[in-house]
Amino acid sequence: MNVASGPRRHRHSIATVALGGTLGEKLAAAAAAGFDGVELFEPDLIAAPLTPEEVRRRLADLGLVLELYQPLRDIEAVPPEVFQRKLRLVSAKFDLMQRLGARMALLCSNVSAQAIDDDDLAAEQLAAVADEAQRRGLTVAYEALAWGAHVSDYVHSWEVVKRAGHPALGICLDSFHILARGTSLAGITAIPPDKLFILQLADAPRLRMDELQWSRHYRCFPGQGAFDLGSFLRRVLAAGYAGPLSLEIFNDIFRQADPFRTAVDGRRSLLWLEERADASAPSDSGPGAAWAPVSRLPAGASDLRGFAFVELDAPPETTKGLTRLLTGLGLRRTGVHRSKPVELWEASEARILVNSGRRSVPAHTRFSVTAVGLDVAVATPVARRAAALRTPPVPRHRNWDEADLVGLEAPGGVEIFLCEDGSPWRGDFDPCTDEYPFSATARLAGIDHVAFAQPLTLFNESVLFYRSLLGLVPLESQEVASPNGLIRSQALAGGGLAGGALAGGALVGAAGGETVRFVINVPVLGGGRAESHPVQHVAIRSDDIVETARAVSAQGLSVLPVPGNYYEDLAARLGLDAASLETYRRYGILYDEDSAGRVFRQFYVTAPQSGVLFEIVDRTPGYAGYGAANALVRMAAQETAPR
């Protein structure tokens, strides 16, 4: 096919069902996020105090196009007497659409018990519906629901539309219904472009459940689930689709979240997805097809080099205990900031900043992770990319001679600072003349990963943030039934925006290794005791975890106790030798192996007045996990450990 040179600009649309709030709030949120249009979900209109004419004026005032009115249900392939009643309903809805200024109606494949398995009958009745639409200057997009009674995939829906042969009738391609069923994408290029009426996009986690429930409750924005939407979108665009890219998301969490924040996240997901379509393999575009780039995002960092620092918010009343903890772990206080109440603690490449001046929470008496510094090749491209993705920058007050770091606000309020090669940020700290006694034998090497505790409403947004902005790759999420409720844990890792892939079960980033790792922990039910439990982790890598454990024990720090039952189970499952098991038992070390025999060992150090667990880890190169098999043991131990 021939395409014009230069990027193609597809309109961006979002279905009102994807957003919480009233219809007025949904429309305002979509406009504020930069969407060009919306799909109007019929229940939103029925429940609104606005008349159809008022909705039309509101859309015009906001600069939004009403791309689709949806849905019409259980219309086609029914007995003639039933169809006549359905046709009267359809006519009334088409009259309503004219008052709204809608362009197109969505008609879903029949799921009712009245549906007849007869493609000719379905085509005949759809043509009659299209006649009614055409008389009003409207069109109808026929969508195959994955749970349709007889039409359940797009190949079948296209066959019915072909038989109908009506100019006002085309098809809707919905990524969920296609990818959830694993339907081949090869048939998309056989559909004439003028019959591809509307494209609806949704991601979803991989679940083994009924497609109806999966669709109604677990859809999410592109980049937040497990579907390969980049290849899917590239295939559709290469087939000649020229309409809007529209998000149709049914998600219980989105419905109770701030619609303005959700809309921004949705727009961010479409920008990211366009970039993924450009990055898809050339074979996806079909034989002989030319390709024009569609992405409007600036490129980000070439790679991430690792963690520059982790910053702790430490109110003054916690600093004595934190000092004892850090020295016991083997870190040394090496600097004090020239203009801020911040200390620099170091052990090899592991760096902790202790900030006693934030006081962001009234009566705040616990220290917690509030910022993370990342070493990057060049920071400016990431800042431009963040602006395009509507990621808020972190306002910073600094003296003229202090390092100017790019700061980005991650979901949940954690600040991400980009420390580019050659950044003089450590020069902002005057060397200390006084030293606390520290454990010189702790054998710490650097920061391995950081885990954040967040509310459930921020889970999907966080995944997209780290994926779209920093280029991290999500691993398979885990759910653990802790003593305080179900906890979902999502790890993301990689080396930056130049790439990142899962190869042979191990995640390899752009720089050739897993340079940056984050873990997001959320309570699945969104409340209760699980939210107040400390699940932030600062994981520090050790060159010799047994020697580190001995040094930490000698310093008298409180190591999270592990029950003897755990080691009996470990012996039965993995057959470790008695001497190793006894060493692990003595120092509270947890052990895990992956399918390739790569090893991960870890232990936790607790501290009073803390919302943070310090975790010491030792991983065989190539081990991509975080000891998920040990999570329940750790959570149960936290519950019984002294607070």
Protein Blocks (a to p, Z undefined) as FASTA:
>chain_A
ZZdedjddddddddfklpgcjfklmmmmmmmnopabdcddfklmmmpcbdfklmmmmmmm
nopacfbacddehkbopafklmmmmmmmmmmmmmmmmmnopabdcddddfbfkbccdfkl
mmmmmmmmmmmmmmnopacdddddfkbfklccfklmmmmmmmnopakbccdddfklmmmn
opafklmmmpcfklmmbccddddddddddfklmmmmmgccehiambdfklmmmmmmmnop
abdcddddddfklmmmcfklmmmmmmmmmmmmmmmmmmpcfklnoghiacddfbfcdcdd
fbdfbjfbdcddddfklmmmmmmmmmmnopacfbdcfkbccddddehjbccdddfkloma
ghiabdcdfbdcdddfblklmmmmmmmnopacddddddfkbccddddddehhiacdddde
hiaklmmpccdfbdcdddfklopabdfbdcddddfklmmmmmmmmmmmnopacddddddd
dfkbccdddddedjbjkbccdeehiacdfkopafbccdddddfklpajllmpccbdcddd
dfblklmmmmmmmnopacddddfklmmmmmmmnopafklmmmmmmnopacdddfkopacd
ddddddehiabdcddddddehiabeolmmmmmmmmmmmmpcZZ
